[in-house]
Structures are given as C-alpha cells and as structure tokens.
Amino acid sequence: MLIVFLIVISVLVFTVIVYPLLKGVQDTEKKSSVKDQLAQLLLQKESSYLDLKELELDYRMGKLSQQDYERLRSKLERASVALLKETEQLELGKPREKENKEEIDQEIEQEILRMRRIKKRDKGEKE
C-alpha cells in the first residue's frame, strides 16, 4: 500500500514539474508558427505588388490589350487585398472571418485608389 502511495505521489510531482515545461514549448511553437506565417504573407504581398507593376509595364509597352490588362489587374488586386486582410488579421491575432462581398469590393476599391495615387505620384516625379 505504501509503495502504491509513493508511486502516485511521484507521478503527481513529475506531472507538476514537467507540464509547465511542455506547455511553454507548445506556446513557443505556436508563436513562431504565427511569425512564420506572417513572414510568408508579407513576402507574398510584396510579390503581388511586383506582379501588378509588371502587368502595368506590359500594358504600357503594348504587350496586353486593355481587356486582358483590366481582367488580369482585377484578379491581381483581389489577391492582394486578400493577402492584406490575412496579414492584418494575423498581426492582430484574430482568426480569419468570412466577410460579405460588399466589404471585399469596398476594400478592393480603396486599394485601387491607393495604387492609382501612387502611380500618378510616380508618373509626376518622372516627368
């Protein structure tokens, strides 16, 4: 009986000592996982912006028709906005929520306006 009691006490002490250590490792892995995801999203965002600039250049050089340009630009802008939203939510630590079409369209329009302002500013500096 005494042996069983000592074994139970030993297991409890071991659990009390080891559990916080294991929990700390899991929390650290979770934080590093979020950082890795955030870094990946930021790289994808930069890549998306470069794709938009390259598309603009191809259009200016006459490699794309206006229809193709607008279609591809719309697709790239939507992907950029999705990346921005995901990055923002990850930075704030919020889970990704489903949004309605109007909110997404509004954000796309805001991003388009921002990019047009940058384009006009860049064009004004070159002239």
Beta strands, then each sheet from edge to edge (+ up, - down):
end
